[in-house]
């Protein structure tokens, strides 16, 4: 695997011929994900070429049944030649289309991509005409998640039956996209330009973090879940976005990792809560074994708070004499809590983002 290759001068056509690039886009080699994410972060000026090549490849992969016959390939090559020889000046995408289509016809692995675009070029031109000058739209009609890179290097995984409207290049004072459906966002940090996701009734604002938004039109709730960092979530119906101050605490709910905001469309109510199954937030090498021998309960709760980023509330005085002997390494947070409470004769409940433990203590 040659990762010392110099991609600085690669065009979209060059990326299409690179085996490691193809493997990354197709998802056949997970080890390439970090390499390409790091490379794009160091080379933001190449995002446009990379995204163009990705779109061509993913379009092909999503429509494998459209494999052309030799006759269709011949017709396509004639179309490419006519396009190149025309004296008119088409758009950048059209120029690239003819150039890349010719390349794909002459290389074996993705030759049917040219035919795919022959059939759909009219549709593509219609979509371009409908879109505004500043925004493009990406629609995932395939049954598989679709990964895309925006001009600032932010990574988005668009789920099936979802679409995203986004600018070809972001403004100097902000970054805004519009989501229908569901997507996972991994946002490049930029303190000068907050990232705003408009998803039906909710707006999510971030500076740089990982989170997901689920906002399908036919579902009763809109859900925002935070994987890392912090985001603020607010309802478009009850907030004047342009009048919001920069302080995120004034912009609705502030979410941290393992927290979610659920907007109920029925009663227009926005509620914050924990994930159903919170994940560990600390690095693997920092993770504790959760093997407890004569451990004070307050130390056990402190370890859980640190590992999962949660708040556990309990009466420290009443439970001061409670100790625990248990192995809780492989269990989920809720199973861990259940076993702990059973051992010290207590119970717990989750109220919004807090875990409240009730007990009478461990005095004999």
C-alpha positions as CSV (number, residue, x, y, z in Angstrom):
1,X,0.0,0.0,0.0
2,X,1.8,3.1,-1.3
3,X,0.8,6.0,0.9
4,X,3.9,8.0,0.1
5,X,2.4,8.9,-3.3
6,X,2.2,12.6,-4.0
7,X,-1.4,13.5,-4.6
8,X,-0.8,17.2,-4.6
9,X,-1.1,17.5,-8.4
10,X,-3.9,15.0,-8.9
11,X,-7.0,16.0,-10.8
12,X,-10.4,14.3,-10.4
13,X,-9.4,12.1,-13.4
14,X,-6.2,11.1,-11.7
15,X,-8.0,10.1,-8.5
16,X,-10.4,7.9,-10.5
17,X,-7.4,5.8,-11.6
18,X,-5.8,5.5,-8.2
19,X,-6.4,2.1,-6.5
20,X,-6.2,3.4,-3.0
21,X,-8.6,6.2,-3.7
22,X,-11.1,3.7,-5.3
23,X,-10.8,1.4,-2.3
24,X,-11.5,4.2,0.1
25,X,-14.6,5.4,-1.7
26,X,-15.9,1.9,-2.1
27,X,-15.2,1.2,1.6
28,X,-13.3,-2.0,0.9
29,X,-10.3,-1.0,3.0
30,X,-11.4,0.7,6.3
31,X,-7.7,1.4,7.2
32,X,-7.7,4.1,4.4
33,X,-10.3,6.2,6.1
34,X,-8.0,8.0,8.5
35,X,-5.3,8.5,5.8
36,X,-7.7,10.3,3.4
37,X,-9.4,12.3,6.2
38,X,-6.0,13.5,7.4
39,X,-4.8,14.2,3.8
40,X,-7.9,16.3,3.0
41,X,-7.5,18.2,6.3
42,X,-3.9,19.1,5.2
43,X,-5.0,19.9,1.6
44,X,-8.3,21.7,1.7
45,X,-7.6,23.1,-1.8
46,X,-8.1,19.6,-3.2
47,X,-11.5,18.9,-1.7
48,X,-13.3,19.9,-4.9
49,X,-11.4,17.5,-7.1
50,X,-11.8,14.7,-4.5
51,X,-15.5,15.3,-4.1
52,X,-16.0,15.3,-7.9
53,X,-14.2,12.0,-8.3
54,X,-16.2,10.5,-5.4
55,X,-19.4,11.6,-6.9
56,X,-18.6,9.8,-10.2
57,X,-17.6,6.6,-8.4
58,X,-20.5,6.5,-6.0
59,X,-22.9,7.2,-8.9
60,X,-21.6,4.2,-10.6
61,X,-21.7,2.0,-7.6
62,X,-25.3,3.0,-6.8
63,X,-26.5,1.9,-10.3
64,X,-24.5,-1.2,-11.2
65,X,-27.3,-2.6,-13.3
66,X,-26.6,0.0,-16.0
67,X,-23.7,-1.7,-17.6
68,X,-23.4,-0.7,-21.3
69,X,-23.1,-2.9,-24.3
70,X,-20.3,-2.4,-26.8
71,X,-22.7,-0.5,-29.0
72,X,-23.7,1.8,-26.2
73,X,-20.0,2.4,-25.4
74,X,-19.4,3.3,-29.0
75,X,-22.3,5.7,-28.9
76,X,-21.0,7.2,-25.7
77,X,-17.5,7.7,-27.2
78,X,-19.1,9.5,-30.2
79,X,-21.0,11.8,-27.7
80,X,-17.8,12.5,-25.8
81,X,-15.9,13.4,-29.0
82,X,-18.7,15.7,-30.1
83,X,-18.7,17.4,-26.7
84,X,-15.0,17.9,-26.7
85,X,-15.1,19.3,-30.3
86,X,-18.0,21.7,-29.7
87,X,-17.0,25.3,-29.8
88,X,-19.4,26.3,-27.0
89,X,-18.2,26.7,-23.5
90,X,-20.2,24.4,-21.1
91,X,-20.1,24.5,-17.3
92,X,-17.1,23.3,-15.3
93,X,-19.1,20.1,-14.5
94,X,-19.9,19.5,-18.2
95,X,-16.2,19.9,-19.1
96,X,-15.1,17.5,-16.4
97,X,-17.9,15.1,-17.4
98,X,-16.6,14.8,-21.0
99,X,-13.0,14.5,-19.8
100,X,-13.8,11.9,-17.1
101,X,-16.3,10.0,-19.3
102,X,-13.6,9.6,-21.9
103,X,-11.2,8.3,-19.3
104,X,-13.7,5.8,-17.9
105,X,-14.5,4.5,-21.4
106,X,-10.8,3.7,-22.0
107,X,-10.2,2.1,-18.6
108,X,-11.8,-1.2,-17.6
109,X,-12.9,-1.1,-14.0
110,X,-15.5,1.7,-14.2
111,X,-16.4,1.8,-17.9
112,X,-20.1,1.8,-17.4
113,X,-20.0,5.1,-15.5
114,X,-19.9,6.9,-18.9
115,X,-23.1,5.3,-20.0
116,X,-24.8,6.1,-16.6
117,X,-24.1,9.8,-17.2
118,X,-25.1,9.6,-20.8
119,X,-28.6,8.5,-19.8
120,X,-28.8,11.0,-16.9
121,X,-27.1,14.0,-18.2
122,X,-30.4,15.7,-19.1
123,X,-31.6,15.1,-15.5
124,X,-28.4,16.4,-14.1
125,X,-28.7,19.6,-16.2
126,X,-32.3,20.0,-15.0
127,X,-31.2,19.6,-11.4
128,X,-28.5,22.2,-11.9
129,X,-31.0,24.6,-13.4
130,X,-33.4,24.2,-10.5
131,X,-30.7,24.6,-7.8
132,X,-29.8,28.1,-6.8
133,X,-26.5,29.6,-8.0
134,X,-24.9,29.1,-4.5
135,X,-26.3,25.7,-3.5
136,X,-26.0,22.2,-4.8
137,X,-28.2,19.2,-3.7
138,X,-27.0,15.7,-3.0
139,X,-29.7,13.0,-2.9
140,X,-29.1,9.5,-1.6
141,X,-31.6,7.2,-3.4
142,X,-29.4,4.1,-2.9
143,X,-29.9,1.6,0.0
144,X,-26.5,2.4,1.4
145,X,-25.0,5.3,3.3
146,X,-23.4,7.9,1.1
147,X,-20.2,9.7,2.3
148,X,-19.4,13.2,1.1
149,X,-16.8,15.9,1.8
150,X,-17.7,19.5,1.9
151,X,-15.5,22.4,0.8
152,X,-14.3,23.0,4.4
153,X,-13.2,19.4,4.8
154,X,-16.2,18.5,6.9
155,X,-17.4,14.9,6.4
156,X,-21.0,13.9,6.1
157,X,-22.6,10.4,5.8
158,X,-25.9,10.8,4.2
159,X,-28.3,8.0,5.0
160,X,-30.7,6.4,2.4
161,X,-33.8,8.4,1.4
162,X,-32.1,11.6,2.5
163,X,-30.9,14.8,0.8
164,X,-28.5,17.6,1.7
165,X,-28.4,21.1,0.2
166,X,-25.0,22.8,0.6
167,X,-23.0,25.6,-0.9
168,X,-20.1,24.9,-3.3
169,X,-18.0,27.1,-1.0
170,X,-19.0,28.5,2.4
171,X,-19.3,32.2,3.3
172,X,-16.6,33.9,5.3
173,X,-18.9,34.3,8.3
174,X,-20.7,31.0,8.5
175,X,-21.5,27.6,7.1
176,X,-25.1,26.5,6.5
177,X,-26.6,23.3,5.1
178,X,-30.1,22.0,4.8
179,X,-31.0,18.4,5.6
180,X,-34.0,16.3,4.7
181,X,-33.8,12.8,6.3
182,X,-30.8,11.6,8.3
183,X,-27.1,12.2,8.3
184,X,-24.0,11.9,10.5
185,X,-21.8,15.0,10.6
186,X,-18.1,15.2,11.4
187,X,-17.4,19.0,11.3
188,X,-14.1,20.6,10.7
189,X,-13.3,23.1,13.5
190,X,-13.5,26.7,12.6
191,X,-14.1,29.2,15.4
192,X,-14.8,32.0,13.0
193,X,-17.5,30.2,11.1
194,X,-20.1,28.2,13.1
195,X,-21.7,25.3,11.2
196,X,-25.5,25.4,11.0
197,X,-27.7,22.4,10.1
198,X,-31.3,23.3,9.2
199,X,-33.5,20.1,9.5
200,X,-37.2,20.9,9.2
201,X,-38.2,22.3,12.6
202,X,-34.8,22.2,14.2
203,X,-31.6,24.1,13.8
204,X,-28.3,22.7,15.1
205,X,-25.3,25.0,15.6
206,X,-21.7,23.7,16.1
207,X,-18.1,24.9,15.8
208,X,-16.5,21.5,15.3
209,X,-17.8,18.2,16.5
210,X,-19.4,14.9,15.5
211,X,-23.2,14.5,15.7
212,X,-26.2,13.0,13.8
213,X,-29.5,14.5,12.8
214,X,-32.6,12.5,12.0
215,X,-35.4,14.6,10.4
216,X,-37.6,12.5,8.1
217,X,-40.9,14.2,7.2
218,X,-43.0,11.2,7.9
219,X,-41.7,10.6,11.5
220,X,-43.2,12.1,14.6
221,X,-39.9,13.3,16.1
222,X,-36.7,15.1,15.0
223,X,-33.6,13.8,16.8
224,X,-30.1,15.3,17.2
225,X,-27.5,13.1,18.9
226,X,-24.0,14.2,19.9
227,X,-21.0,11.9,19.6
228,X,-18.3,14.4,20.5
229,X,-17.9,18.1,21.3
230,X,-21.0,20.3,22.0
231,X,-23.8,21.6,19.9
232,X,-26.8,23.9,20.6
233,X,-30.2,22.9,19.3
234,X,-33.2,25.2,19.0
235,X,-36.6,25.2,17.3
236,X,-37.1,27.5,14.3
237,X,-40.6,28.1,15.4
238,X,-39.8,29.7,18.7
239,X,-36.5,31.4,18.0
240,X,-35.5,34.3,15.7
241,X,-32.2,32.9,14.4
242,X,-30.8,36.2,13.3
243,X,-31.3,37.7,16.8
244,X,-29.5,34.9,18.6
245,X,-26.4,36.0,20.6
246,X,-23.1,34.1,20.1
247,X,-23.5,32.5,23.6
248,X,-24.8,29.0,22.8
249,X,-26.6,28.9,26.2
250,X,-29.1,31.4,24.7
251,X,-29.8,29.2,21.7
252,X,-32.0,26.5,23.1
253,X,-30.6,23.2,24.4
254,X,-26.8,22.6,24.7
255,X,-25.9,19.0,24.1
256,X,-22.7,17.2,25.1
257,X,-21.5,13.7,24.1
258,X,-24.0,10.9,24.8
259,X,-26.9,13.4,24.9
260,X,-29.7,13.9,22.4
261,X,-32.5,16.4,21.7
262,X,-35.9,15.1,20.7
263,X,-38.3,17.5,19.1
264,X,-41.9,16.3,19.2
265,X,-43.9,17.5,16.2
266,X,-47.2,16.8,17.8
267,X,-46.8,19.2,20.7
268,X,-43.8,21.3,19.4
269,X,-41.8,20.3,22.4
270,X,-38.0,20.0,22.6
271,X,-36.5,17.7,25.3
272,X,-33.0,16.8,26.2
273,X,-32.1,13.2,27.3
274,X,-29.3,10.6,27.4
275,X,-28.7,8.1,24.6
276,X,-30.5,4.8,25.2
277,X,-27.1,3.1,25.2
278,X,-24.4,5.7,26.0
279,X,-20.9,4.9,24.7
280,X,-17.6,5.1,26.4
281,X,-16.0,8.5,25.7
282,X,-12.4,7.9,26.8
283,X,-9.6,6.4,24.7
284,X,-9.1,2.7,24.8
285,X,-5.8,3.0,26.6
286,X,-7.4,5.2,29.3
287,X,-10.3,2.9,29.9
288,X,-10.6,1.3,33.3
289,X,-11.3,-2.4,33.6
290,X,-14.3,-1.7,35.8
291,X,-13.1,-4.5,38.1
292,X,-14.1,-3.3,41.6
293,X,-12.9,-4.9,44.8
294,X,-14.1,-3.4,48.1
295,X,-14.6,-0.1,46.2
296,X,-16.6,2.7,47.7
297,X,-19.7,3.4,45.7
298,X,-18.9,7.0,45.3
299,X,-15.6,6.0,43.6
300,X,-17.5,3.6,41.3
301,X,-20.0,6.3,40.4
302,X,-17.1,8.8,39.8
303,X,-15.5,6.2,37.4
304,X,-18.8,5.9,35.4
305,X,-19.2,9.7,35.2
306,X,-15.7,10.1,33.8
307,X,-16.1,7.2,31.3
308,X,-19.5,8.1,30.0
309,X,-19.7,11.9,30.5
310,X,-22.8,11.6,32.7
311,X,-24.0,13.1,35.9
312,X,-25.0,10.6,38.7
313,X,-26.9,12.2,41.6
314,X,-27.3,10.5,44.9
315,X,-27.1,11.1,48.7
316,X,-23.4,10.8,49.5
317,X,-24.0,10.8,53.2
318,X,-26.6,7.9,53.1
319,X,-24.5,5.8,50.8
320,X,-21.1,6.5,52.4
321,X,-20.9,3.0,53.8
322,X,-21.7,1.2,50.6
323,X,-18.9,-0.8,49.0
324,X,-18.9,-2.9,45.8
325,X,-17.2,-6.1,44.6
326,X,-18.1,-6.6,40.9
327,X,-16.7,-7.1,37.4
328,X,-18.5,-4.7,35.1
329,X,-16.1,-4.5,32.1
330,X,-18.2,-5.6,29.2
331,X,-21.7,-4.4,30.2
332,X,-23.5,-1.4,28.9
333,X,-23.9,1.6,31.2
334,X,-27.5,0.7,32.1
335,X,-26.5,-2.9,32.9
336,X,-23.7,-1.6,35.1
337,X,-26.1,0.7,37.0
338,X,-28.6,-2.1,37.5
339,X,-25.9,-4.4,38.9
340,X,-24.5,-1.7,41.2
341,X,-27.9,-0.7,42.5
342,X,-28.9,-4.4,43.2
343,X,-25.6,-4.9,45.1
344,X,-26.2,-1.8,47.4
345,X,-30.0,-2.1,47.7
346,X,-30.7,0.9,45.6
347,X,-32.6,1.9,42.4
348,X,-32.1,4.5,39.7
349,X,-33.9,6.5,37.1
350,X,-32.9,8.7,34.2
351,X,-34.3,12.2,34.2
352,X,-33.3,14.2,31.1
353,X,-29.5,13.9,31.1
354,X,-29.1,13.0,34.8
355,X,-29.0,9.6,36.5
356,X,-30.6,9.7,39.9
357,X,-29.8,6.9,42.4
358,X,-32.1,6.3,45.3
359,X,-31.1,4.1,48.3
360,X,-31.3,3.7,52.1
361,X,-27.6,3.1,52.6
362,X,-25.7,-0.1,53.5
363,X,-25.7,0.1,57.4
364,X,-26.6,-3.3,58.9
